[in-house]
Amino acid sequence: MIQTIADRGRSLITRPGEGLRSARDLAGLAEEILSGRGEASAVARARDLLDLYAAAPPETRRAFLKRLSADFGPAIDRLDAAIEAYRADPTPSTARALHQASEPRRQELMRRLNRAPGGTLSLVRMREDVLPFLADHPDLADVDADFAHLFGSWFNRGFLTLKRIDWTSPANVLEKIIAYEAVHAIQGFEDLRRRLAPPDRRLYAFFHPALVEEPLIFVEVALTRDIPGAIGPILAPAHAPLAAAEATTAVFYSISNCQRGLAGISFGNFLIKQVVEELRRDLPGLKTFVTLSPVPGFAAWLARERDLEGSAFLTFEDRARLDAALDLGASLDEGGGDLQALLRELAATYLIRARTPGGRPVDPVARFHLGNGARLERIHPRADLSPRGIEQGAGFMVNYLYDLDSIERNHEAFAERGEVVAAADLRRLARVPRTLASA
């Protein structure tokens, strides 16, 4: 229906969109969309703008986005009048008028663009362009904030649908699962089949009604008898499948966000909790729900601490042991038991003690699971020997335990006090910063 409206609307537009090419032209078309009153012509112009933007070279896109920042903010005259009206008569009605007047015009433009056929996905792709520009063009931060504000409403959990993806799912969806896997790369359809078809494997994804065949985020699950300590056996081509009814543990071993343009819009916390409920309903024998997660910042943190003369966590002797191993040609994932014991102690320290300037855990995966109410349960050396696992995490992986009786309590401890909830042996293993230990 919307496509029909757009097609009919094109016949009402006297100047076809195909002649517009520059950022100025696109901004002019945006003004027409905001000033227009006819629904059909507005939808047609919106589709034209989105098509022209998608076909434009990167420099034109960037220039248009900067025009959105500079020229499509609040209407200043209207905002000034609303401010004066509120000062003279601070009532709920004047406060509401002030709120409406303070809204940037580009938010209404985005709403109208969203009405075009395929408009939601086009806007998600447009934000994908904004994100890499932010570092060098801080003036685009307000445009990004408007995208995030609207997407937060449009992609509210109430609109999302959880679907199980299996080997009978449409081929185009399966292709996107392969393309979007961000943790453990899927090597083609045969590898994907091994993650979907056996009775001890599951994959669940969130979808949005406006992006019918575009997954937003998905989680891969292995059903096991025990908590695993390495990713190799889970991904092994020749693993012996376990009957689902015999499994006692559900392992979330890969979580991938699919749409870069939705960065910062939280889906993962809802996804894991709903998948847990789905699994408990279908397989009542499951008692334990854990992740097998990478530690993507550990190797970089360790390198920084080794280069820091005043490290609060590494002693001179630690540096000597690490340097000696590396001088002998070993990588951090290799070496004897003494070296791995030291690294395990440092990994616990990194996950529990290392903090950003804002006081949050340094590791992004830890922030995600701890924020969801999980507990840091186990740490495993030599658990991911892939090039990426070694480069980012020195081969380490960890289990975060989702204990349904303590999720809310753990979440509150992390959110309110920044507390990393961890198993007792790991808390004992983590080093106290020397400045605190000596205080």
DODOTI-71265 format. One record per residue (C-alpha): residue number from 1; residue in three letters; z negated, x, y. Coordinates in nm, 2 decimals, always signed. Last residue first. Layout:
BEGIN
 sedren milum     c3     c1     c2
    NUM   ALA      Z      X      Y
...
***
This chain:
BEGIN
 sedren milum     c3     c1     c2
    439   ALA  -5.19  +4.67  +0.20
    438   SER  -5.06  +4.94  -0.04
    437   ALA  -4.91  +4.69  -0.27
    436   LEU  -4.76  +4.49  +0.02
    435   THR  -4.58  +4.80  +0.17
    434   ARG  -4.49  +4.91  -0.18
    433   PRO  -4.30  +4.58  -0.26
    432   VAL  -4.45  +4.42  -0.57
    431   ARG  -4.25  +4.49  -0.88
    430   ALA  -4.13  +4.22  -1.10
    429   LEU  -4.24  +4.26  -1.46
    428   ARG  -4.56  +4.05  -1.42
    427   ARG  -4.35  +3.76  -1.27
    426   LEU  -4.10  +3.80  -1.56
    425   ASP  -4.38  +3.77  -1.82
    424   ALA  -4.52  +3.46  -1.65
    423   ALA  -4.19  +3.27  -1.65
    422   ALA  -4.05  +3.22  -1.30
    421   VAL  -4.08  +2.98  -1.01
    420   VAL  -3.95  +3.16  -0.70
    419   GLU  -4.16  +3.03  -0.42
    418   GLY  -3.99  +2.97  -0.08
    417   ARG  -4.29  +2.76  +0.03
    416   GLU  -4.14  +2.42  +0.10
    415   ALA  -3.80  +2.43  -0.07
    414   PHE  -3.90  +2.66  -0.36
    413   ALA  -4.23  +2.49  -0.44
    412   GLU  -4.08  +2.15  -0.38
    411   HIS  -3.80  +2.22  -0.63
    410   ASN  -4.04  +2.35  -0.89
    409   ARG  -4.24  +2.03  -0.87
    408   GLU  -3.93  +1.81  -0.89
    407   ILE  -3.80  +2.00  -1.19
    406   SER  -4.13  +2.01  -1.37
    405   ASP  -4.11  +1.74  -1.64
    404   LEU  -3.73  +1.78  -1.68
    403   ASP  -3.76  +2.15  -1.77
    402   TYR  -3.43  +2.29  -1.65
    401   LEU  -3.47  +2.66  -1.76
    400   TYR  -3.27  +2.93  -1.58
    399   ASN  -3.15  +3.19  -1.83
    398   VAL  -3.03  +3.53  -1.70
    397   MET  -2.74  +3.76  -1.73
    396   PHE  -2.72  +4.14  -1.68
    395   GLY  -2.41  +4.36  -1.74
    394   ALA  -2.46  +4.57  -1.42
    393   GLY  -2.44  +4.23  -1.23
    392   GLN  -2.14  +4.26  -1.01
    391   GLU  -1.93  +4.54  -1.15
    390   ILE  -2.06  +4.50  -1.51
    389   GLY  -2.00  +4.12  -1.52
    388   ARG  -1.67  +4.16  -1.35
    387   PRO  -1.54  +4.42  -1.60
    386   SER  -1.67  +4.21  -1.89
    385   LEU  -1.98  +4.33  -2.06
    384   ASP  -2.19  +4.02  -1.99
    383   ALA  -2.52  +4.03  -2.17
    382   ARG  -2.59  +4.40  -2.17
    381   PRO  -2.94  +4.34  -2.03
    380   HIS  -3.09  +3.99  -2.06
    379   ILE  -3.34  +3.82  -1.83
    378   ARG  -3.53  +3.51  -1.93
    377   GLU  -3.69  +3.20  -1.78
    376   LEU  -3.63  +3.17  -1.41
    375   ARG  -3.73  +2.81  -1.36
    374   ALA  -3.50  +2.53  -1.24
    373   GLY  -3.58  +2.29  -0.96
    372   ASN  -3.24  +2.25  -0.81
    371   GLY  -3.32  +2.50  -0.53
    370   LEU  -3.41  +2.75  -0.80
    369   HIS  -3.07  +2.69  -0.96
    368   PHE  -2.87  +2.74  -0.64
    367   ARG  -3.08  +3.02  -0.48
    366   ALA  -3.07  +3.21  -0.81
    365   VAL  -2.69  +3.18  -0.82
    364   PRO  -2.67  +3.31  -0.46
    363   ASP  -2.89  +3.62  -0.52
    362   VAL  -3.07  +3.74  -0.21
    361   PRO  -3.36  +3.50  -0.25
    360   ARG  -3.45  +3.33  +0.08
    359   GLY  -3.67  +3.47  +0.35
    358   GLY  -3.43  +3.44  +0.64
    357   PRO  -3.37  +3.82  +0.65
    356   THR  -3.26  +3.78  +0.29
    355   ARG  -3.51  +3.83  +0.01
    354   ALA  -3.56  +4.06  -0.29
    353   ARG  -3.89  +3.97  -0.47
    352   ILE  -3.81  +3.73  -0.77
    351   LEU  -3.44  +3.80  -0.85
    350   TYR  -3.43  +4.16  -0.75
    349   THR  -3.77  +4.25  -0.90
    348   ALA  -3.67  +4.09  -1.23
    347   ALA  -3.35  +4.29  -1.22
    346   LEU  -3.55  +4.60  -1.14
    345   GLU  -3.77  +4.55  -1.45
    344   ARG  -3.46  +4.49  -1.66
    343   LEU  -3.30  +4.80  -1.52
    342   LEU  -3.60  +5.01  -1.61
    341   ALA  -3.60  +4.87  -1.96
    340   GLN  -3.22  +4.93  -1.99
    339   LEU  -3.28  +5.30  -1.89
    338   ASP  -3.55  +5.34  -2.15
    337   GLY  -3.35  +5.16  -2.42
    336   GLY  -3.06  +5.40  -2.39
    335   GLY  -2.76  +5.41  -2.16
    334   GLU  -2.49  +5.16  -2.09
    333   ASP  -2.47  +4.87  -1.85
    332   LEU  -2.54  +5.10  -1.55
    331   SER  -2.24  +5.31  -1.63
    330   ALA  -2.27  +5.63  -1.82
    329   GLY  -2.08  +5.94  -1.72
    328   LEU  -2.37  +6.19  -1.75
    327   ASP  -2.41  +6.19  -1.37
    326   LEU  -2.46  +5.82  -1.39
    325   ALA  -2.75  +5.85  -1.63
    324   ALA  -2.91  +6.13  -1.43
    323   ASP  -2.87  +5.94  -1.10
    322   LEU  -3.05  +5.64  -1.25
    321   ARG  -3.34  +5.85  -1.38
    320   ALA  -3.37  +6.05  -1.06
    319   ARG  -3.36  +5.74  -0.85
    318   ASP  -3.64  +5.58  -1.05
    317   GLU  -3.84  +5.90  -1.02
    316   PHE  -3.81  +5.89  -0.64
    315   THR  -3.95  +5.54  -0.65
    314   LEU  -3.74  +5.22  -0.61
    313   PHE  -3.89  +4.89  -0.48
    312   ALA  -3.98  +4.93  -0.11
    311   SER  -3.69  +5.16  -0.05
    310   GLY  -3.76  +5.41  +0.23
    309   GLU  -3.48  +5.65  +0.14
    308   LEU  -3.23  +5.37  +0.10
    307   ASP  -2.92  +5.48  -0.09
    306   ARG  -3.07  +5.37  -0.43
    305   GLU  -3.18  +5.04  -0.27
    304   ARG  -2.83  +4.97  -0.15
    303   ALA  -2.68  +5.05  -0.49
    302   LEU  -2.94  +4.82  -0.66
    301   TRP  -2.85  +4.54  -0.42
    300   ALA  -2.48  +4.58  -0.50
    299   ALA  -2.54  +4.58  -0.87
    298   PHE  -2.77  +4.28  -0.86
    297   GLY  -2.55  +4.05  -0.64
    296   PRO  -2.36  +3.86  -0.91
    295   VAL  -2.65  +3.79  -1.15
    294   PRO  -2.45  +3.58  -1.39
    293   SER  -2.60  +3.26  -1.55
    292   LEU  -2.66  +3.14  -1.90
    291   THR  -2.82  +2.81  -1.81
    290   VAL  -3.08  +2.61  -1.98
    289   PHE  -3.16  +2.26  -2.11
    288   THR  -3.40  +2.24  -2.41
    287   LYS  -3.49  +1.94  -2.62
    286   LEU  -3.15  +1.81  -2.75
    285   GLY  -3.20  +1.59  -3.05
    284   PRO  -3.14  +1.28  -2.84
    283   LEU  -2.77  +1.36  -2.83
    282   ASP  -2.57  +1.09  -2.64
    281   ARG  -2.85  +0.98  -2.40
    280   ARG  -2.99  +1.33  -2.35
    279   LEU  -2.64  +1.47  -2.29
    278   GLU  -2.56  +1.21  -2.02
    277   GLU  -2.90  +1.26  -1.85
    276   VAL  -2.85  +1.64  -1.85
    275   VAL  -2.50  +1.59  -1.71
    274   GLN  -2.65  +1.38  -1.43
    273   LYS  -2.90  +1.65  -1.34
    272   ILE  -2.64  +1.93  -1.36
    271   LEU  -2.39  +1.74  -1.14
    270   PHE  -2.63  +1.62  -0.88
    269   ASN  -2.75  +1.97  -0.80
    268   GLY  -2.39  +2.10  -0.81
    267   PHE  -2.24  +1.86  -0.56
    266   SER  -2.35  +2.00  -0.23
    265   ILE  -2.09  +2.01  +0.05
    264   GLY  -2.12  +2.37  +0.18
    263   ALA  -1.77  +2.46  +0.08
    262   LEU  -1.56  +2.15  +0.06
    261   GLY  -1.24  +2.32  +0.17
    260   ARG  -1.27  +2.57  -0.11
    259   GLN  -1.22  +2.29  -0.36
    258   CYS  -1.29  +2.37  -0.72
    257   ASN  -1.65  +2.47  -0.74
    256   SER  -1.71  +2.62  -1.08
    255   ILE  -2.02  +2.61  -1.30
    254   SER  -2.02  +2.82  -1.62
    253   TYR  -2.27  +2.87  -1.91
    252   PHE  -2.47  +2.55  -1.90
    251   VAL  -2.65  +2.58  -2.24
    250   ALA  -2.77  +2.26  -2.42
    249   THR  -3.03  +2.34  -2.68
    248   THR  -3.14  +2.15  -2.99
    247   ALA  -2.81  +2.13  -3.17
    246   GLU  -2.78  +1.97  -3.51
    245   ALA  -2.63  +1.65  -3.39
    244   ALA  -2.35  +1.84  -3.22
    243   ALA  -2.24  +2.00  -3.55
    242   LEU  -2.22  +2.37  -3.48
    241   PRO  -1.88  +2.54  -3.46
    240   ALA  -1.85  +2.89  -3.61
    239   HIS  -1.73  +3.13  -3.34
    238   ALA  -1.40  +3.29  -3.39
    237   PRO  -1.26  +3.31  -3.04
    236   ALA  -1.59  +3.44  -2.90
    235   LEU  -1.67  +3.27  -2.57
    234   ILE  -2.03  +3.17  -2.67
    233   PRO  -2.08  +3.48  -2.87
    232   GLY  -1.98  +3.71  -2.58
    231   ILE  -2.20  +3.53  -2.31
    230   ALA  -2.52  +3.70  -2.41
    229   GLY  -2.89  +3.61  -2.45
    228   PRO  -2.86  +3.25  -2.59
    227   ILE  -3.14  +3.00  -2.60
    226   ASP  -3.14  +2.87  -2.96
    225   ARG  -2.99  +2.60  -3.17
    224   THR  -2.67  +2.57  -2.97
    223   LEU  -2.46  +2.32  -2.77
    222   ALA  -2.24  +2.50  -2.52
    221   VAL  -2.17  +2.34  -2.18
    220   GLU  -1.91  +2.40  -1.92
    219   VAL  -1.97  +2.26  -1.57
    218   PHE  -1.72  +2.12  -1.32
    217   ILE  -1.68  +2.08  -0.95
    216   LEU  -1.44  +1.88  -0.72
    215   PRO  -1.18  +1.79  -0.99
    214   GLU  -0.85  +1.69  -0.84
    213   GLU  -0.67  +1.42  -1.04
    212   VAL  -0.80  +1.12  -0.84
    211   LEU  -0.86  +1.29  -0.51
    210   ALA  -0.93  +0.98  -0.30
    209   PRO  -1.15  +0.83  -0.58
    208   HIS  -1.36  +1.15  -0.59
    207   PHE  -1.41  +1.34  -0.92
    206   PHE  -1.71  +1.53  -1.07
    205   ALA  -1.65  +1.72  -1.38
    204   TYR  -1.80  +1.76  -1.73
    203   LEU  -1.71  +2.00  -2.01
    202   ARG  -1.86  +2.00  -2.36
    201   ARG  -1.86  +2.23  -2.66
    200   ASP  -2.05  +2.20  -2.99
    199   PRO  -1.81  +1.95  -3.15
    198   PRO  -1.52  +2.20  -3.10
    197   ALA  -1.23  +2.08  -2.88
    196   LEU  -1.32  +2.17  -2.52
    195   ARG  -1.40  +2.54  -2.48
    194   ARG  -1.19  +2.66  -2.77
    193   ARG  -0.90  +2.44  -2.63
    192   LEU  -0.93  +2.63  -2.30
    191   ASP  -0.88  +2.96  -2.48
    190   GLU  -0.57  +2.81  -2.64
    189   PHE  -0.45  +2.67  -2.31
    188   GLY  -0.45  +3.00  -2.12
    187   GLN  -0.69  +3.28  -2.08
    186   ILE  -0.98  +3.10  -1.91
    185   ALA  -1.17  +3.32  -1.67
    184   HIS  -1.54  +3.32  -1.70
    183   VAL  -1.71  +3.25  -1.36
    182   ALA  -1.45  +3.09  -1.13
    181   GLU  -1.26  +2.84  -1.35
    180   TYR  -1.03  +2.67  -1.09
    179   ALA  -0.69  +2.75  -1.25
    178   ILE  -0.79  +2.67  -1.61
    177   ILE  -0.95  +2.35  -1.50
    176   LYS  -0.65  +2.27  -1.29
    175   GLU  -0.42  +2.31  -1.59
    174   LEU  -0.64  +2.07  -1.79
    173   VAL  -0.61  +1.81  -1.51
    172   ASN  -0.23  +1.84  -1.52
    171   ALA  -0.23  +1.81  -1.89
    170   PRO  -0.42  +1.47  -1.89
    169   SER  -0.74  +1.47  -2.10
    168   THR  -0.70  +1.47  -2.48
    167   TRP  -0.87  +1.82  -2.52
    166   ASP  -1.18  +1.70  -2.34
    165   ILE  -1.30  +1.65  -1.98
    164   ARG  -1.61  +1.43  -1.95
    163   LYS  -1.60  +1.24  -1.63
    162   LEU  -1.87  +1.20  -1.35
    161   THR  -1.75  +0.98  -1.06
    160   LEU  -1.84  +1.05  -0.70
    159   PHE  -1.86  +0.80  -0.42
    158   GLY  -2.24  +0.76  -0.43
    157   ARG  -2.28  +1.14  -0.42
    156   ASN  -2.14  +1.14  -0.07
    155   PHE  -1.80  +1.30  -0.04
    154   TRP  -1.69  +1.09  +0.26
    153   SER  -2.03  +1.13  +0.43
    152   GLY  -2.07  +1.51  +0.40
    151   PHE  -1.70  +1.54  +0.45
    150   LEU  -1.74  +1.40  +0.80
    149   HIS  -2.01  +1.64  +0.90
    148   ALA  -1.86  +1.94  +0.73
    147   PHE  -1.52  +1.88  +0.90
    146   ASP  -1.70  +1.84  +1.24
    145   ALA  -1.90  +2.15  +1.19
    144   ASP  -1.58  +2.34  +1.10
    143   VAL  -1.42  +2.23  +1.43
    142   ASP  -1.74  +2.34  +1.62
    141   ALA  -1.73  +2.68  +1.45
    140   LEU  -1.37  +2.73  +1.56
    139   ASP  -1.48  +2.90  +1.87
    138   PRO  -1.62  +3.18  +1.64
    137   HIS  -1.26  +3.31  +1.59
    136   ASP  -1.28  +3.64  +1.41
    135   ALA  -1.55  +3.54  +1.15
    134   LEU  -1.44  +3.17  +1.15
    133   PHE  -1.08  +3.22  +1.06
    132   PRO  -1.14  +3.24  +0.68
    131   LEU  -1.31  +2.90  +0.69
    130   VAL  -1.06  +2.71  +0.91
    129   ASP  -0.76  +2.73  +0.67
    128   GLU  -0.96  +2.58  +0.38
    127   ARG  -1.06  +2.31  +0.64
    126   MET  -0.69  +2.21  +0.65
    125   ARG  -0.68  +2.19  +0.27
    124   VAL  -0.97  +1.94  +0.27
    123   LEU  -0.79  +1.75  +0.55
    122   SER  -0.47  +1.73  +0.33
    121   LEU  -0.68  +1.61  +0.03
    120   THR  -0.82  +1.33  +0.24
    119   GLY  -0.49  +1.24  +0.40
    118   GLY  -0.30  +1.18  +0.07
    117   PRO  -0.14  +0.87  +0.22
    116   ALA  -0.26  +0.86  +0.58
    115   ARG  -0.59  +0.70  +0.66
    114   ASN  -0.76  +1.04  +0.66
    113   LEU  -0.56  +1.14  +0.97
    112   ARG  -0.72  +0.85  +1.15
    111   ARG  -1.07  +0.97  +1.06
    110   MET  -0.98  +1.33  +1.15
    109   LEU  -0.86  +1.22  +1.49
    108   GLU  -1.19  +1.03  +1.54
    107   GLN  -1.37  +1.35  +1.47
    106   ARG  -1.14  +1.54  +1.69
    105   ARG  -1.25  +1.33  +1.99
    104   PRO  -1.59  +1.50  +1.97
    103   GLU  -1.88  +1.26  +1.96
    102   SER  -2.10  +1.28  +2.27
    101   ALA  -1.99  +0.95  +2.40
    100   GLN  -2.10  +0.77  +2.09
     99   HIS  -2.45  +0.92  +2.10
     98   LEU  -2.48  +0.84  +2.47
     97   ALA  -2.38  +0.48  +2.40
     96   ARG  -2.65  +0.46  +2.13
     95   ALA  -2.91  +0.61  +2.37
     94   THR  -2.80  +0.35  +2.63
     93   SER  -2.85  +0.07  +2.38
     92   PRO  -3.18  +0.21  +2.25
     91   THR  -3.32  +0.22  +2.61
     90   PRO  -3.36  +0.52  +2.85
     89   ASP  -3.24  +0.34  +3.17
     88   ALA  -3.16  +0.58  +3.46
     87   ARG  -3.16  +0.89  +3.24
     86   TYR  -2.96  +0.70  +2.98
     85   ALA  -2.69  +0.59  +3.23
     84   GLU  -2.67  +0.94  +3.37
     83   ILE  -2.60  +1.09  +3.03
     82   ALA  -2.35  +0.81  +2.95
     81   ALA  -2.16  +0.88  +3.27
     80   ASP  -2.15  +1.26  +3.20
     79   LEU  -2.03  +1.19  +2.84
     78   ARG  -1.75  +0.95  +2.96
     77   ASP  -1.63  +1.21  +3.21
     76   ILE  -1.65  +1.49  +2.96
     75   ALA  -1.45  +1.32  +2.68
     74   PRO  -1.61  +1.50  +2.38
     73   GLY  -1.41  +1.78  +2.22
     72   PHE  -1.04  +1.76  +2.14
     71   ASP  -0.89  +2.01  +2.38
     70   ALA  -1.05  +2.35  +2.31
     69   SER  -1.16  +2.32  +1.94
     68   LEU  -0.86  +2.11  +1.83
     67   ARG  -0.64  +2.35  +2.03
     66   LYS  -0.79  +2.64  +1.83
     65   LEU  -0.69  +2.46  +1.51
     64   PHE  -0.34  +2.42  +1.64
     63   ALA  -0.32  +2.80  +1.72
     62   ARG  -0.44  +2.88  +1.37
     61   ARG  -0.19  +2.65  +1.21
     60   THR  +0.09  +2.80  +1.42
     59   GLU  -0.01  +3.16  +1.32
     58   PRO  -0.03  +3.06  +0.96
     57   PRO  +0.33  +2.93  +0.94
     56   ALA  +0.38  +2.55  +0.96
     55   ALA  +0.47  +2.34  +0.66
     54   ALA  +0.12  +2.21  +0.60
     53   TYR  +0.09  +2.13  +0.97
     52   LEU  +0.42  +1.94  +0.97
     51   ASP  +0.32  +1.73  +0.67
     50   LEU  -0.03  +1.65  +0.82
     49   LEU  +0.12  +1.56  +1.16
     48   ASP  +0.39  +1.34  +1.00
     47   ARG  +0.13  +1.16  +0.78
     46   ALA  -0.08  +1.09  +1.09
     45   ARG  +0.23  +0.97  +1.27
     44   ALA  +0.31  +0.72  +0.99
     43   VAL  -0.05  +0.60  +0.98
     42   ALA  -0.05  +0.55  +1.36
     41   SER  +0.28  +0.37  +1.35
     40   ALA  +0.16  +0.12  +1.08
     39   GLU  -0.18  +0.06  +1.25
     38   GLY  -0.05  +0.00  +1.60
     37   ARG  -0.30  +0.10  +1.86
     36   GLY  -0.19  +0.45  +1.95
     35   SER  -0.40  +0.67  +2.18
     34   LEU  -0.56  +0.89  +1.91
     33   ILE  -0.24  +0.93  +1.71
     32   GLU  -0.04  +1.00  +2.03
     31   GLU  -0.29  +1.27  +2.12
     30   ALA  -0.25  +1.43  +1.77
     29   LEU  +0.12  +1.42  +1.82
     28   GLY  +0.08  +1.62  +2.14
     27   ALA  -0.15  +1.87  +1.96
     26   LEU  +0.12  +1.91  +1.70
     25   ASP  +0.38  +1.98  +1.96
     24   ARG  +0.15  +2.23  +2.14
     23   ALA  +0.10  +2.40  +1.81
     22   SER  +0.47  +2.44  +1.78
     21   ARG  +0.71  +2.27  +1.54
     20   LEU  +0.78  +1.91  +1.62
     19   GLY  +1.14  +1.79  +1.57
     18   GLU  +1.07  +1.65  +1.22
     17   GLY  +0.82  +1.41  +1.37
     16   PRO  +1.09  +1.15  +1.47
     15   ARG  +1.08  +1.02  +1.82
     14   THR  +1.13  +0.64  +1.84
     13   ILE  +0.85  +0.57  +1.59
     12   LEU  +0.87  +0.21  +1.46
     11   SER  +1.08  +0.30  +1.16
     10   ARG  +0.81  +0.56  +1.06
      9   GLY  +0.56  +0.28  +1.05
      8   ARG  +0.74  +0.11  +0.76
      7   ASP  +0.70  +0.43  +0.55
      6   ALA  +0.34  +0.47  +0.65
      5   ILE  +0.26  +0.11  +0.57
      4   THR  +0.43  +0.14  +0.23
      3   GLN  +0.23  +0.46  +0.16
      2   ILE  -0.09  +0.28  +0.24
      1   MET  +0.00  +0.00  +0.00
***
